[in-house]
Amino acid sequence: MLGVSSTPIPAASVILLRQRTALEMLMVERPVKATFGGLWAFPGGAIETVDSSEHVMGFDDPWRAAGLRETAEEVGIFLTDPPDARPEPGGDVFAALTRAGARFDPGRLRYVASWITPEGVPWRFDARFYTAAVGDDVEGFLLDTGELVDMAWIAPAETLRRADAADWHMALPTRWLVEQLVAADDPYQVPQHPIRQLKGLIEPFEIMDFGLPPEEVV
């Protein structure tokens, strides 16, 4: 088990965006007994060994690799090259990619922000968040993995309304990201933000900025 002063676990989440009558994003609900249980969040998870394998992934970016893999594993949405490939959701994602003649495409992800959990909590994460545009026909699947209990395509403003009504619960970084989508002139081009670490264990948190991740500076 991780100690209270543990090093943050690198993780990545993907904000999937589609345009129907209005802009919608995909939100998922974590089981109560899971890490961040009972919260609504974006698909994603911790970086695993395979994400650092350029041989397996075809590119060298473990953050994007984790976001792409977790999105496929959790909701069955593959962001691929070629973009019209249709790997079968469920099961081994790499086998599905091979059968579809496709690979994960890191170019589909656009960096938005990074948030680090404050010191003093048992589970700390250094999470990067990306946006990804998908077609209006993309639905996704609530796969039977035990990692999710619900999912919904929803307008960002409606997400905030549900949070304000205490119908949905979100971690501070998640709500902050939704607010960025609501405020953006173009949600597909949300301004890129620096690494931010929360300080303190109760709100209002102090926020420390550490600049953009070096890999994201163009």
N, C-alpha and C positions, 0 to 999 in steps of 0.2 A: 504493500500500500504506500502511496506517496506521502511524504512528510509534509508538515505545515509549510515549511520554507522551500518546497520543491521547485526545481527548474520548470518553467512553463513547457507544456507539451505542444509542439508545433501542430497546427490544424488548419483546415481550409473549409470554407463554405461558399456555396454558389447561389446567387440571387437570380433565379430564372425569370425572365421577363417575356411576356407575349402580349400582342395587341389584338384585342377583340373589339367590342363596342368601346371599351376603355382599356387602359393599361392594367395588366394583371401580373402578379408575382406569385410564385409557388411558396407556400408556407407549410411546415410540417410540425406535428405535435409529438413531443417526446413522452415515453411512458413515465409515470410518476416515480418509479423506482430507478430510473436511469439517471446518469449524470445530467444535470440541468433538467431533471424530470418535471413533467407537467407544463413545460414551457413551449411556446410556439417559436420556431426558429426557421432557419434555411437549411436545406440539405447540406450535409458535410460531416467531417469527422477528422480524427487525428491522422497525421502522416504515418504510413506504415513502410516497412522495409522495401516492398515492391515499388513504392513511389519514387525511391531514389535510384532505381535501376533503369539506366538509359537503354540498356539492351531490351528490357521488357516494354518500357513506355515509348521508346523511340525519340525521346527528348529528355533534356536535363533540367527539370524544374519540379522538385518534389512537392511544392505547394500546389501548383496547378494540377499535377498528377493526382494528388489526394482529392482535390475538389472534383475533378472529372470522374475518378473512380467511385468516390462516395456517392456522387449524384446518380451514377448508374446503378450502384448497389442498393441505394435506399429507395429511389423512386422510378428506376427503370428508364431514365432519360439519358441517352448517350449523345454527347457532343463530339462529333466525329469528323474525320476527313476520309472519304467524301461526306459532305453534310447530309446527303440524302440516304445514307446507309441506315438500315433498320435492324440493328442487333436485337436478338430476342432477350427481353428482360427476365431477370431471375437466374439463379445459378451463377456459374463462373463468368465474370464479365469479360475476361480476356479470351476465353473460348468463344463467347458470343461475338466478340469483335472479329476473331479469325474467321468464323463462319460467314460473317457479313462482308468480309474483305475490306475491313476498315481499321482505323486506329483512332485513339483519342487525339483531339486537336487542341493543344494549349492556346492556339490563337483565337479560339472561341471565347476565352475568358478575358475580361477586362478588370484589372485591379482597381478596387475602390478604397479599401481601408484595412487597417490592422488594429486589433484590440488585444491587450494582455490583461489577464485576470490579476487582481491585486494580490500582494503578498499576504500570507497568513490564512489562506484557505487551503483545504486538503487537495483539491484538484485545480491546477492552474493551467491555462491554455494561452498560447500565443497564436491567435487565429487571424488568418487573412481572409478577406471577403472579396469576391469577384462578382461581376454581373455577366450574364450570358443571354443573348437574344435567341429565342426559339420561335418556330412558326406558330400561327394561330391554331393549327390542328394538333399541336402537341398536348397530350393530357398527362402522361405519367401514370404510375401504378403505386398503390399502397401495398408494397410487397410484404409477404409473410416472413419477415426477418426478426420480428420482436423489437426492432429499433424505433418504430413509429406506431402511433395509435390512430393518427388522423392526418389528412393533408387537404389543402384547399388552394385553389387559384383565387386570388382576391386582390382588389384594388388597394394600393397602399393607404389611401385615406380611410377606407373602411377598416383596415387593420388597426389604425390608430383609434378609430371610434370604438372598436371592440375592446381595445386595451384600456381606454379611458373609462369604459363601462364595467371594467373588471371581468368581462366575459373571457378575454384571452390574457395570458400572462407571458411577458417577454423579458429577457435580460436587457439591461440598459443598452449594450451595444446594438442589439437587434432593433430595439425601438429607435435608436439614433439613426441607424441605416434606413429604416422605413421613412423617417422624417426627411432624410436627404432625398429620397425618391419623390416624396410629396413636393418638396421645395424646388426641385430641379426643373429648369426650363426644358431639358431633354433628359428623361430618366435613363436613356441608354448611354448618356455621356455624363454621368454624375461626376463632379470634381473628385480628383484623387486626393486622399487624405493621408497624413503621416501615421506612423505607429503611435498608438496611444495606450498608456497603461493606467488603469484605475488604481488609486491609492486610498487605502482605508477600507473598512469592512462594512460600513453602513452609509447610506445616503445622507447628505449629498457627498458624492465622491469627489476627491481631487483628481484631475486628469493631467498626466504628464505626457508631453509630446517628444518623440525621438526622431522626427524626420521621416522621409519616405524610405521604405526598404531599398537598399542599394540596387537590388535586381530590377526594381521598378522605375528607376530613374533613367529616362530616355535622353 
